[in-house]
Amino acid sequence: MASPLDSGPFPAANSHHARLRVLCEHAEPCGGCPIIGLSYGEQLTLKRGRVVQSVSRYTALELLYTEPVIFADSVTEYRTRAKLIVAPGGKIGLYAKGGGHQIVDIPRCQVLSPSLARVTSLLRRIVSRDEERAGPLAPFDILGSGALRAVDLREVRDRPDGPARVLLTLVLQRSRTADLTQLRVAAAELMAEETLLIGVAANFHEGEAPQILGNETVVLRGATSAPDRVGDSTHLATFGSFVQAHRDQAARVHRMLITALMGGKNGGTRPRILDLYGGSGAIALSLATAGAEVKLVESFAPAVAQAKAAADMQHLQLEAECGDVAGTLRTLSQRGARFTAAVVNPPRRGMSPVARELLSRLEIDTIAYVSCDPDTLARDLDHFARLGFTTTHLRPLDMIPLTDEVETVAILRRSQVPRARVVYEDDDVLVVDKGPYEPTTPQGEYKSSLVVRVRKIQGAEEAVPVHRLDVGTSGLVLFARKPDMVARWSAAFSAATARKIYVVGVRGITPSKGAITRDLREDGVAHPARTRYRRLAVASGHSVLRVIPEQGRTHQIRRHLAAIGHAVLGDDRYGHAPTNRFFEERNGLDRTFMHCVRLECDHPITGARIIIEAPLPGDLRAVLERAGGPGTLRFLDHKNALGTASSLPPPPPDSHHDHGAPIDIQHANETGALPAVNLDPNDTGTLPAIILPDNDRSSRGF
């Protein structure tokens, strides 16, 4: 059966294209095209491999096929949007490889479109001149007085065969920019000298913010926006607004979405489509041009205004709303809004858990998810699976040739909420592997819960949890099949010989081991509590711990670790907000880094020792790999610390991708290994527990 994403006409693969290699004089120092040394066929293989590796971390996605990458007709001179850094000496380019702040000047860059390359050449000359004269476009220098930090260039075309025009944004240090008059004169001079320029704006950068663009933009001269044609639709481009880097590939994404959501037909009932994170409306306008009624949601007000103006200009049915995606979805859910389908095109960090939860509540059958990050895409698809949406198709595109970045379009269809995954069961109890983002028992703000999914299992229709995990915590939860069995098993897990073991990521570097003894208040009463931990590894300046709470007080681990200055990563209640934001933006962590990896107790009937493990879930494995490199995961897997054997492939010879942050091997070796548990992470059925003889009650490394 043909894929709904095969909307064609896509370029047919050929051996000449696959063997293509691009040569560039800046390839060695420049960090802009990191895989330029590979043939184009090898680049596509690498990109598809990134998607395959990301989805393979999740049991719910193990049968999902990653289709071949749609390759680009043009792998050079394709970039129609570029943000370039300005440095003393007339340099305009990108940061050099290896980190730091060295700028590589990139005249004759292989990927800039001819129009952007031409404007950049003019800017080099003007910047060099103003550096000598202390003019308004002198480059920023910490020790100097210049203000120009970067430039943002955007090519626009009002029709497919129309001439290219350029919008230029000058990014300036606000503290060194007092008078706009000189900047307006400089903008007039630029436009007089280069006819490709149709508008120049100033954007103001604050302090040492890591983002290139600041929050305020002022048009200095010329157009405030311009029509830009992508495929069969036209949107209004403006200064600093988001656009896909490759015009032809962006048009293919639009055709794929029309085919998947509208069947490629304009007739019949007019589909009503919700477009989330819609930007200035490129996708929404393409769907509206094809005959859909579209509601766009975007939090950036100027982009919403541009989308509305473009729709009005073309007499298209598009409603554009400025607002937070989660907040808008909550309102739509309360109103009982109905849509045929939804498109989500979030930033690199993906959708928030709240937004995913709320989207699943709408009366909607199909979701098209457009992603620029395979790791956060796979994380979100795994969550959608528990919310009752099955991913049916996964199609990568080469949106940014010569880099390892890959765009992916996923199609999700509504299905049944799945049963919980059973790890151990007997006549009395089941132990299941709880995913993140779901409560153990029903809560009003969540569509489903773990207990609902457990009760879908035959023989567990009356199941009751013996203990619980927080919404953001994953791992093992024990359920009694019948309510009258709860007391017996609760007593077993309250015994001194019982243990719950967690893998926890925390802020900063902890001592190699320790115990936190601190009373915790519940309902106004102080209760004794003690939590033991041992550091397993250090990744990017933060610690991975094995933690055992000796009691089960509310939020005991999170409160105790926060109290000693090592808050759990991702903890939005007791944690460190700046660190949490960093880990969400850079590493895709959108929940608390806590996983109940192991349960130990004596069977209340047979007296046998039961030890059950659950592997670290895919989202936390991805965070560890991004934060510390594959070496961190391999080390922890080798120590059997994550509940299962490694699923990582061996590193290729002379690999340059296995340089993760150093691991504290000495302290990690002190931990001792958790006993290996032969659990197959790809088996969705019942997994056996280890049942030890009654006399084996060792503390296993503590």
C-alpha positions as CSV (number, residue, x, y, z in Angstrom):
1,M,0.0,0.0,0.0
2,A,1.4,3.4,-0.9
3,S,2.3,5.8,1.9
4,P,0.0,8.8,2.3
5,L,3.2,10.8,2.4
6,D,4.2,9.8,-1.1
7,S,2.7,12.9,-2.7
8,G,5.3,13.3,-5.4
9,P,6.6,14.3,-7.7
10,F,9.7,13.7,-5.7
11,P,13.1,13.4,-7.4
12,A,14.0,9.8,-8.3
13,A,17.2,8.5,-6.7
14,N,20.1,8.0,-9.0
15,S,23.7,6.9,-8.5
16,H,25.2,10.1,-9.6
17,H,23.3,12.1,-7.0
18,A,24.2,9.6,-4.3
19,R,27.9,9.8,-5.2
20,L,27.9,13.6,-5.2
21,R,30.5,15.3,-3.0
22,V,30.7,19.0,-2.3
23,L,34.0,20.7,-1.9
24,C,34.4,23.9,0.1
25,E,37.4,25.9,1.0
26,H,36.0,26.5,4.5
27,A,35.1,22.9,5.2
28,E,38.0,22.2,7.7
29,P,37.5,25.1,10.2
30,C,33.8,25.9,9.6
31,G,31.1,24.2,11.8
32,G,28.2,25.0,9.4
33,C,28.4,21.9,7.3
34,P,29.6,19.1,9.6
35,I,29.1,16.2,7.2
36,I,30.3,17.8,4.0
37,G,33.1,15.3,3.8
38,L,30.6,12.4,3.1
39,S,29.0,11.6,-0.2
40,Y,25.4,12.7,-0.5
41,G,24.2,9.1,-0.3
42,E,26.2,8.6,2.9
43,Q,24.6,11.8,4.3
44,L,21.1,10.5,3.7
45,T,22.0,7.1,5.3
46,L,23.2,9.0,8.4
47,K,20.1,11.1,8.6
48,R,17.8,8.1,8.3
49,G,19.9,6.3,10.9
50,R,19.3,9.2,13.3
51,V,15.5,8.8,13.0
52,V,15.7,5.0,13.3
53,Q,17.9,5.2,16.4
54,S,15.6,7.7,18.1
55,V,12.4,5.6,17.6
56,S,14.1,2.4,18.4
57,R,14.5,3.5,22.1
58,Y,10.7,3.0,22.6
59,T,8.8,-0.3,22.8
60,A,5.6,1.4,21.5
61,L,7.4,2.4,18.3
62,E,9.4,-0.8,17.7
63,L,7.3,-1.8,14.7
64,L,7.3,1.7,13.1
65,Y,9.0,1.8,9.8
66,T,11.2,4.8,8.9
67,E,10.7,5.5,5.2
68,P,13.6,6.6,2.9
69,V,14.8,10.1,3.2
70,I,13.4,12.5,0.6
71,F,16.6,14.0,-0.8
72,A,17.0,17.6,-2.1
73,D,17.4,18.4,-5.8
74,S,19.9,21.1,-4.8
75,V,22.5,20.6,-2.1
76,T,24.3,23.8,-2.7
77,E,23.1,27.4,-3.0
78,Y,19.8,26.3,-1.3
79,R,19.7,28.4,1.9
80,T,17.1,31.2,1.6
81,R,17.5,32.1,5.3
82,A,20.8,32.6,7.1
83,K,21.9,34.0,10.5
84,L,25.6,35.0,10.4
85,I,27.9,36.3,13.1
86,V,29.8,39.5,12.6
87,A,33.4,39.8,14.0
88,P,36.2,42.4,13.8
89,G,38.3,42.3,10.6
90,G,35.2,42.3,8.4
91,K,34.4,38.7,9.2
92,I,30.9,37.5,8.5
93,G,30.4,33.8,9.0
94,L,29.9,31.0,11.6
95,Y,31.5,29.7,14.7
96,A,34.4,27.4,14.2
97,K,34.3,23.8,15.0
98,G,35.2,22.7,18.5
99,G,33.3,25.3,20.5
100,G,34.6,28.6,21.6
101,H,33.8,31.9,19.9
102,Q,36.2,31.9,17.0
103,I,34.4,33.2,13.9
104,V,35.2,31.7,10.4
105,D,34.7,34.1,7.6
106,I,32.9,32.3,4.8
107,P,33.1,34.2,1.5
108,R,32.0,31.9,-1.4
109,C,30.0,29.7,1.0
110,Q,28.6,26.7,-0.9
111,V,25.1,26.7,0.6
112,L,24.0,30.4,0.6
113,S,21.6,31.3,-2.2
114,P,23.2,33.6,-4.8
115,S,21.1,36.6,-3.5
116,L,22.2,36.1,0.1
117,A,25.8,35.6,-0.9
118,R,25.7,38.9,-2.9
119,V,24.3,40.9,0.0
120,T,26.8,39.3,2.4
121,S,29.7,40.5,0.2
122,L,28.4,44.0,0.4
123,L,28.1,43.8,4.1
124,R,31.7,42.7,4.5
125,R,32.9,45.8,2.8
126,I,30.6,48.1,4.7
127,V,31.5,46.5,8.1
128,S,35.2,46.7,7.4
129,R,34.9,50.4,6.4
130,D,32.8,51.2,9.5
131,E,35.3,49.4,11.7
132,E,38.0,51.8,10.6
133,R,35.7,54.9,10.9
134,A,33.8,53.8,14.1
135,G,30.7,53.9,12.0
136,P,27.2,52.6,12.9
137,L,27.9,49.2,11.4
138,A,31.2,48.6,13.2
139,P,31.4,45.0,14.5
140,F,30.8,44.3,18.1
141,D,34.0,43.7,20.2
142,I,34.0,43.2,23.9
143,L,37.0,45.6,24.2
144,G,35.8,48.0,21.5
145,S,32.8,50.2,20.8
146,G,31.1,48.6,17.8
147,A,27.5,47.4,18.1
148,L,26.8,45.0,15.1
149,R,26.8,41.4,16.4
150,A,25.1,39.5,13.6
151,V,23.0,39.7,10.5
152,D,19.8,37.8,9.6
153,L,19.1,37.5,5.8
154,R,15.9,36.3,4.3
155,E,15.3,35.7,0.6
156,V,11.8,36.2,-0.8
157,R,10.1,35.5,-4.1
158,D,6.6,36.6,-4.9
159,R,6.2,33.9,-7.6
160,P,8.0,30.7,-8.4
161,D,9.9,32.2,-11.3
162,G,10.1,35.7,-9.8
163,P,13.3,37.6,-9.0
164,A,14.9,37.1,-5.6
165,R,14.7,39.9,-3.1
166,V,16.3,40.2,0.4
167,L,15.1,41.4,3.8
168,L,18.1,42.2,6.0
169,T,18.1,42.4,9.8
170,L,21.0,44.0,11.6
171,V,21.5,42.5,15.1
172,L,22.9,45.2,17.4
173,Q,24.1,45.3,21.0
174,R,21.4,47.4,22.6
175,S,23.7,49.0,25.2
176,R,25.8,50.4,22.4
177,T,23.0,51.6,20.2
178,A,21.6,55.0,21.2
179,D,20.8,56.8,18.0
180,L,18.7,55.3,15.2
181,T,19.4,58.2,12.9
182,Q,22.8,56.9,11.9
183,L,21.4,53.4,11.4
184,R,18.6,54.8,9.1
185,V,21.3,56.5,7.0
186,A,23.3,53.3,6.9
187,A,20.2,51.4,5.8
188,A,19.5,53.9,3.0
189,E,23.0,53.5,1.8
190,L,22.8,49.7,1.8
191,M,19.6,49.8,-0.2
192,A,20.9,52.3,-2.7
193,E,24.0,50.2,-3.3
194,E,22.3,46.8,-3.5
195,T,19.0,46.6,-5.5
196,L,18.3,43.1,-4.1
197,L,17.5,44.7,-0.7
198,I,13.9,45.7,-0.2
199,G,14.0,46.3,3.5
200,V,16.4,46.8,6.4
201,A,15.6,46.4,10.1
202,A,17.5,46.7,13.4
203,N,17.1,44.0,16.1
204,F,18.4,44.7,19.6
205,H,20.4,42.0,21.5
206,E,20.4,42.1,25.3
207,G,23.5,41.4,27.4
208,E,24.9,38.0,26.9
209,A,21.8,36.2,25.9
210,P,22.7,33.0,23.9
211,Q,20.0,33.6,21.2
212,I,21.2,35.6,18.2
213,L,18.0,37.6,17.8
214,G,16.6,39.8,20.6
215,N,12.9,40.6,21.4
216,E,12.6,44.0,19.7
217,T,12.9,44.8,16.0
218,V,12.6,48.2,14.4
219,V,12.2,48.7,10.6
220,L,14.8,51.2,9.4
221,R,13.9,51.5,5.8
222,G,11.9,49.9,3.1
223,A,9.3,47.1,3.3
224,T,8.0,45.8,6.6
225,S,7.1,42.5,5.0
226,A,7.0,40.9,1.6
227,P,5.1,38.1,-0.2
228,D,7.1,34.9,-0.3
229,R,6.0,31.9,-2.5
230,V,6.5,28.4,-1.3
231,G,5.0,25.7,-3.5
232,D,1.4,26.7,-4.4
233,S,0.9,29.2,-1.5
234,T,2.1,32.6,-0.5
235,H,2.8,33.9,3.0
236,L,4.2,37.2,4.2
237,A,7.8,37.2,5.2
238,T,9.1,39.6,7.8
239,F,12.3,40.3,9.6
240,G,13.4,37.5,11.9
241,S,10.4,35.3,11.2
242,F,10.9,31.5,11.0
243,V,11.1,29.8,7.6
244,Q,12.5,26.5,6.4
245,A,16.0,26.8,5.0
246,H,15.3,25.0,1.7
247,R,12.4,26.4,-0.4
248,D,11.9,23.3,-2.6
249,Q,11.9,20.9,0.4
250,A,9.5,23.1,2.3
251,A,7.1,22.9,-0.7
252,R,7.4,19.1,-0.5
253,V,6.4,19.2,3.2
254,H,3.3,21.2,2.3
255,R,2.3,18.7,-0.5
256,M,2.8,15.8,1.9
257,L,0.6,17.4,4.5
258,I,-2.2,18.2,1.9
259,T,-2.1,14.6,0.7
260,A,-2.1,13.0,4.2
261,L,-4.8,15.3,5.7
262,M,-6.9,16.1,2.7
263,G,-6.4,13.1,0.3
264,G,-5.0,15.5,-2.3
265,K,-8.6,16.5,-3.2
266,N,-10.3,19.8,-3.0
267,G,-13.8,18.6,-3.5
268,G,-16.3,17.2,-1.0
269,T,-16.6,18.3,2.6
270,R,-14.3,21.2,3.5
271,P,-11.8,19.8,6.1
272,R,-11.3,21.8,9.3
273,I,-7.6,21.7,10.3
274,L,-5.9,23.0,13.5
275,D,-2.4,24.3,12.9
276,L,-0.3,24.6,16.1
277,Y,2.9,26.5,16.4
278,G,1.9,28.0,13.1
279,G,4.4,30.9,12.8
280,S,3.5,33.3,10.0
281,G,1.3,30.7,8.4
282,A,3.3,29.0,5.7
283,I,1.7,25.6,6.4
284,A,-1.7,26.9,7.3
285,L,-1.9,29.0,4.1
286,S,-0.9,26.0,1.9
287,L,-3.7,24.0,3.5
288,A,-6.2,26.8,3.0
289,T,-5.1,27.3,-0.6
290,A,-5.8,23.6,-1.1
291,G,-9.4,24.1,0.2
292,A,-9.2,23.5,4.0
293,E,-10.7,25.7,6.7
294,V,-7.7,26.4,9.0
295,K,-7.3,27.7,12.6
296,L,-3.8,28.7,13.3
297,V,-2.3,29.1,16.8
298,E,0.9,31.0,17.4
299,S,2.3,32.8,20.5
300,F,4.3,35.5,18.6
301,A,1.9,38.3,17.8
302,P,3.7,39.8,14.7
303,A,3.7,36.4,13.0
304,V,-0.1,36.0,13.7
305,A,-0.7,39.4,12.2
306,Q,1.3,38.4,9.0
307,A,-0.7,35.2,8.7
308,K,-4.0,37.1,8.9
309,A,-2.9,39.7,6.4
310,A,-1.7,37.0,3.9
311,A,-5.0,35.1,4.2
312,D,-7.0,38.3,3.7
313,M,-4.9,39.2,0.7
314,Q,-5.7,35.9,-0.9
315,H,-9.3,35.6,0.3
316,L,-8.5,32.3,2.2
317,Q,-10.4,30.8,5.1
318,L,-7.9,31.1,7.9
319,E,-8.5,32.0,11.5
320,A,-5.3,33.1,13.3
321,E,-5.2,33.3,17.1
322,C,-2.3,34.6,19.2
323,G,-1.8,32.5,22.3
324,D,0.0,29.8,24.1
325,V,-0.6,26.4,22.5
326,A,-1.5,24.6,25.7
327,G,-3.8,27.4,26.9
328,T,-5.6,27.6,23.6
329,L,-6.0,23.8,23.5
330,R,-7.5,23.9,27.0
331,T,-10.1,26.4,25.8
332,L,-10.9,24.5,22.6
333,S,-11.3,21.3,24.7
334,Q,-13.7,23.0,27.1
335,R,-15.7,24.3,24.2
336,G,-15.9,20.9,22.6
337,A,-14.3,22.1,19.4
338,R,-14.0,19.6,16.5
339,F,-11.4,19.4,13.8
340,T,-10.8,16.9,11.0
341,A,-7.1,16.9,11.7
342,A,-4.2,18.8,13.3
343,V,-0.8,19.9,12.2
344,V,1.9,20.5,14.8
345,N,5.2,22.0,13.9
346,P,6.9,22.8,17.3
347,P,10.4,24.1,18.0
348,R,13.3,21.8,18.6
349,R,12.2,21.0,22.2
350,G,9.0,19.5,20.9
351,M,5.5,19.8,22.3
352,S,5.0,20.2,26.0
353,P,3.4,17.2,27.9
354,V,0.4,19.4,28.7
355,A,-0.1,20.3,25.1
356,R,0.1,16.7,24.0
357,E,-2.4,15.7,26.7
358,L,-4.9,18.5,25.7
359,L,-4.6,17.8,22.0
360,S,-5.5,14.2,22.6
361,R,-8.8,15.3,24.2
362,L,-10.1,17.1,21.1
363,E,-12.4,15.3,18.7
364,I,-9.7,14.7,16.1
365,D,-8.7,11.6,14.2
366,T,-5.4,12.5,12.5
367,I,-2.3,14.4,13.6
368,A,0.5,15.4,11.3
369,Y,3.7,16.1,13.3
370,V,6.5,18.0,11.6
371,S,9.7,17.8,13.6
372,C,13.3,19.0,13.3
373,D,14.6,16.8,16.1
374,P,14.2,13.0,16.0
375,D,14.8,12.6,19.7
376,T,12.0,14.9,20.9
377,L,9.8,13.6,18.1
378,A,10.2,10.0,19.2
379,R,9.6,11.0,22.9
380,D,6.3,12.7,21.9
381,L,5.1,9.9,19.6
382,D,5.7,7.5,22.5
383,H,3.5,9.6,24.8
384,F,0.8,10.0,22.0
385,A,0.7,6.2,21.9
386,R,-0.3,6.0,25.5
387,L,-2.9,8.7,24.8
388,G,-4.5,6.6,22.1
389,F,-2.7,7.7,18.8
390,T,-0.8,5.3,16.7
391,T,2.0,6.5,14.4
392,T,1.3,5.0,11.0
393,H,4.0,6.7,8.8
394,L,7.4,8.3,9.4
395,R,9.0,10.2,6.5
396,P,12.3,12.1,6.9
397,L,13.4,14.9,4.5
398,D,16.8,16.4,3.9
399,M,15.8,20.0,4.7
400,I,19.4,21.2,5.4
401,P,21.9,19.3,3.2
402,L,25.5,18.9,4.3
403,T,24.4,18.9,8.0
404,D,23.3,16.1,10.2
405,E,19.9,17.8,10.8
406,V,16.9,16.0,9.5
407,E,13.2,17.1,9.2
408,T,10.6,14.4,9.7
409,V,6.9,14.2,9.0
410,A,4.9,11.7,11.2
411,I,1.3,10.8,10.6
412,L,-0.7,9.7,13.7
413,R,-4.2,8.1,13.7
414,R,-6.6,7.8,16.6
415,S,-6.7,4.3,18.1
416,Q,-7.3,2.6,21.4
417,V,-5.5,3.5,24.6
418,P,-3.1,0.6,25.1
419,R,-3.0,-1.8,28.0
420,A,-0.2,-1.3,30.5
421,R,3.0,-3.3,29.9
422,V,3.3,-6.2,32.4
423,V,6.7,-6.9,33.8
424,Y,5.8,-9.6,36.4
425,E,2.5,-11.3,37.4
426,D,1.2,-14.0,39.6
427,D,-2.2,-15.0,41.0
428,D,-2.2,-12.0,43.4
429,V,-0.4,-9.2,41.7
430,L,0.9,-7.5,38.5
431,V,4.0,-5.3,38.2
432,V,3.7,-2.9,35.3
433,D,6.1,-0.4,33.7
434,K,4.6,3.0,34.1
435,G,5.4,5.6,31.4
436,P,6.0,9.3,32.2
437,Y,3.3,12.0,32.0
438,E,0.5,9.8,33.4
439,P,-0.9,9.6,37.0
440,T,-1.1,6.3,38.7
441,T,-4.7,6.8,39.6
442,P,-7.3,9.1,37.8
443,Q,-6.8,12.9,38.0
444,G,-9.1,15.4,36.5
445,E,-6.6,17.1,34.3
446,Y,-5.5,13.8,32.7
447,K,-7.5,11.9,30.1
448,S,-6.3,8.5,31.3
449,S,-4.3,6.9,34.1
450,L,-2.1,3.9,34.7
451,V,-4.9,2.1,36.6
452,V,-7.2,2.5,33.7
453,R,-4.7,0.9,31.4
454,V,-4.0,-1.9,33.9
455,R,-7.6,-2.7,34.1
456,K,-7.7,-3.4,30.4
457,I,-5.6,-6.6,31.2
458,Q,-7.5,-9.8,31.5
459,G,-7.8,-10.8,35.1
460,A,-7.0,-7.3,36.4
461,E,-10.4,-5.6,36.0
462,E,-10.4,-4.7,39.8
463,A,-6.7,-4.0,40.1
464,V,-5.6,-1.5,42.8
465,P,-2.1,0.0,43.1
466,V,-0.1,-1.0,46.2
467,H,2.2,2.0,45.8
468,R,2.3,5.0,43.4
469,L,4.7,7.0,41.4
470,D,4.4,10.8,40.6
471,V,3.0,11.8,37.2
472,G,6.5,12.7,35.9
473,T,8.2,9.6,37.2
474,S,8.5,6.4,35.2
475,G,9.1,2.8,36.3
476,L,7.7,-0.1,38.2
477,V,4.4,0.0,40.0
478,L,2.8,-3.0,41.7
479,F,-0.9,-3.7,41.5
480,A,-3.0,-6.1,43.5
481,R,-5.5,-7.9,41.3
482,K,-8.2,-7.6,44.0
483,P,-8.7,-4.9,46.6
484,D,-8.5,-7.5,49.5
485,M,-4.9,-8.3,48.5
486,V,-3.6,-4.8,48.9
487,A,-3.0,-5.0,52.7
488,R,-0.9,-8.2,52.4
489,W,1.4,-6.7,49.7
490,S,1.6,-3.3,51.3
491,A,2.9,-4.9,54.4
492,A,5.5,-6.8,52.3
493,F,6.7,-3.5,50.8
494,S,6.8,-1.8,54.2
495,A,9.1,-4.5,55.6
496,A,12.7,-3.7,56.4
497,T,13.9,-6.1,53.7
498,A,11.9,-4.4,50.9
499,R,13.5,-1.9,48.6
500,K,12.5,0.5,45.8
501,I,15.5,1.6,43.8
502,Y,15.5,4.6,41.5
503,V,17.8,6.0,38.8
504,V,17.8,9.8,39.3
505,G,19.5,12.6,37.5
506,V,20.4,15.6,39.7
507,R,21.9,19.0,39.4
508,G,25.6,19.3,40.1
509,I,28.1,16.8,41.3
510,T,27.2,15.0,44.5
511,P,29.5,13.2,46.9
512,S,30.2,9.7,45.7
513,K,27.6,8.4,48.2
514,G,25.6,9.6,51.1
515,A,22.4,9.4,53.2
516,I,20.0,12.2,53.8
517,T,18.1,12.0,57.1
518,R,15.6,14.8,57.4
519,D,12.0,14.9,58.7
520,L,9.4,15.6,56.1
521,R,6.1,17.2,56.9
522,E,2.8,15.8,55.7
523,D,-0.5,17.3,56.7
524,G,1.3,19.4,59.3
525,V,3.0,16.4,61.0
526,A,6.7,15.8,60.8
527,H,7.7,12.2,59.9
528,P,11.2,10.7,60.0
529,A,12.6,10.0,56.5
530,R,16.0,8.7,55.3
531,T,17.2,8.5,51.7
532,R,20.4,6.8,50.6
533,Y,22.2,7.4,47.3
534,R,25.3,6.5,45.4
535,R,26.7,8.3,42.4
536,L,26.9,6.2,39.3
537,A,28.3,8.7,36.8
538,V,28.9,12.4,36.0
539,A,27.6,13.8,32.7
540,S,28.1,17.5,31.7
541,G,28.6,18.5,35.2
542,H,25.6,16.8,36.6
543,S,25.2,13.5,38.5
544,V,23.4,10.2,37.8
545,L,22.4,8.5,41.1
546,R,21.1,5.3,42.3
547,V,18.7,6.2,45.1
548,I,16.9,4.2,47.8
549,P,14.2,5.9,49.9
550,E,13.8,4.0,53.2
551,Q,10.3,5.3,53.7
552,G,7.7,6.3,51.2
553,R,6.9,9.9,52.2
554,T,5.3,12.2,49.6
555,H,8.0,13.4,47.2
556,Q,10.7,12.1,49.5
557,I,13.5,11.7,47.0
558,R,12.8,15.1,45.3
559,R,12.5,17.0,48.6
560,H,15.6,15.4,50.2
561,L,17.9,15.9,47.1
562,A,16.7,19.5,46.8
563,A,17.5,20.1,50.5
564,I,21.2,19.2,49.9
565,G,21.5,21.5,46.9
566,H,21.2,18.7,44.2
567,A,17.6,19.1,42.9
568,V,16.3,16.4,40.6
569,L,16.6,17.6,36.9
570,G,13.3,18.6,35.4
571,D,11.6,18.9,38.8
572,D,9.3,21.9,38.3
573,R,8.3,22.0,42.0
574,Y,11.5,21.6,44.0
575,G,14.0,22.0,41.2
576,H,16.3,24.7,39.8
577,A,14.3,26.5,37.0
578,P,17.3,27.7,34.9
579,T,18.8,24.2,34.9
580,N,15.5,22.7,34.0
581,R,15.1,25.2,31.0
582,F,18.6,24.4,29.8
583,F,17.9,20.6,29.9
584,E,14.6,21.0,28.1
585,E,16.1,23.2,25.4
586,R,19.3,21.3,24.9
587,N,18.5,17.7,25.9
588,G,14.8,17.3,25.5
589,L,14.0,16.6,29.2
590,D,10.4,17.7,29.8
591,R,9.8,15.8,33.1
592,T,11.5,14.8,36.3
593,F,14.6,12.6,35.7
594,M,13.4,9.8,37.9
595,H,12.8,6.1,37.1
596,C,11.9,3.3,39.5
597,V,14.3,0.7,38.0
598,R,14.0,-2.0,40.6
599,L,11.7,-3.5,43.2
600,E,12.7,-6.0,45.9
601,C,10.5,-7.7,48.5
602,D,9.8,-11.1,50.1
603,H,6.7,-12.8,48.6
604,P,4.1,-12.6,51.4
605,I,2.9,-16.2,50.7
606,T,5.9,-18.2,49.5
607,G,8.6,-16.2,51.2
608,A,10.7,-16.2,48.0
609,R,12.8,-13.1,47.3
610,I,11.4,-11.2,44.3
611,I,13.6,-8.8,42.4
612,I,12.1,-7.1,39.4
613,E,13.7,-4.6,37.0
614,A,12.5,-2.2,34.3
615,P,14.9,-0.7,31.7
616,L,15.5,3.0,31.7
617,P,12.9,4.5,29.2
618,G,13.8,5.9,25.9
619,D,13.4,9.6,26.8
620,L,15.9,9.4,29.7
621,R,18.3,7.3,27.7
622,A,18.2,10.1,25.0
623,V,18.8,12.8,27.6
624,L,21.8,10.9,29.0
625,E,23.3,10.4,25.5
626,R,22.8,14.1,24.6
627,A,24.1,15.4,27.9
628,G,27.1,13.1,28.3
629,G,27.6,11.4,24.9
630,P,27.1,7.7,24.1
631,G,30.0,6.8,26.4
632,T,27.9,7.7,29.4
633,L,25.2,5.3,28.4
634,R,27.6,2.5,27.5
635,F,29.4,2.9,30.8
636,L,26.1,2.7,32.8
637,D,24.8,-0.2,30.8
638,H,28.1,-2.0,31.3
639,K,27.6,-1.6,35.0
640,N,24.0,-3.0,34.6
641,A,22.8,0.2,36.3
642,L,19.9,1.0,34.0
643,G,17.9,-2.2,34.2
644,T,18.8,-3.8,30.9
645,A,21.7,-4.5,28.6
646,S,22.8,-1.7,26.2
647,S,20.8,-1.3,23.0
648,L,23.4,1.1,21.5
649,P,25.4,0.0,18.5
650,P,29.1,-0.1,18.8
651,P,30.9,3.2,17.8
652,P,32.2,3.2,14.3
653,P,36.0,3.2,13.8
654,D,37.6,6.6,14.4
655,S,34.2,8.0,15.5
656,H,34.1,11.7,16.2
657,H,30.7,11.4,18.0
658,D,31.7,9.6,21.2
659,H,33.3,12.4,23.1
660,G,30.8,12.8,25.9
661,A,31.5,14.5,29.1
662,P,34.0,12.7,31.4
663,I,32.6,10.0,33.6
664,D,33.7,9.7,37.2
665,I,35.0,6.2,36.7
666,Q,36.6,5.9,40.1
667,H,33.5,6.7,42.1
668,A,31.2,4.8,39.7
669,N,33.3,1.7,40.1
670,E,32.7,1.9,43.8
671,T,29.0,1.4,43.3
672,G,29.2,-2.2,42.3
673,A,26.9,-3.6,39.7
674,L,23.2,-4.2,40.1
675,P,22.8,-7.9,39.3
676,A,22.0,-8.4,35.6
677,V,18.4,-9.0,34.8
678,N,17.7,-10.8,31.6
679,L,14.8,-8.7,30.4
680,D,14.3,-8.1,26.7
681,P,13.3,-4.4,26.3
682,N,11.6,-5.2,23.0
683,D,9.3,-7.8,24.5
684,T,5.8,-6.3,25.0
685,G,4.5,-9.3,26.8
686,T,4.9,-10.5,30.4
687,L,8.5,-10.5,31.6
688,P,9.7,-12.8,34.4
689,A,11.0,-11.7,37.7
690,I,14.1,-13.0,39.3
691,I,13.1,-15.2,42.2
692,L,16.0,-15.8,44.5
693,P,16.3,-18.4,47.3
694,D,15.0,-17.3,50.7
695,N,18.5,-17.0,52.1
696,D,19.8,-14.6,49.5
697,R,18.9,-11.2,51.0
698,S,22.1,-9.2,50.1
699,S,21.9,-5.5,49.9
700,R,23.4,-5.6,46.4
701,G,26.1,-3.0,46.5
702,F,25.0,-0.8,49.5
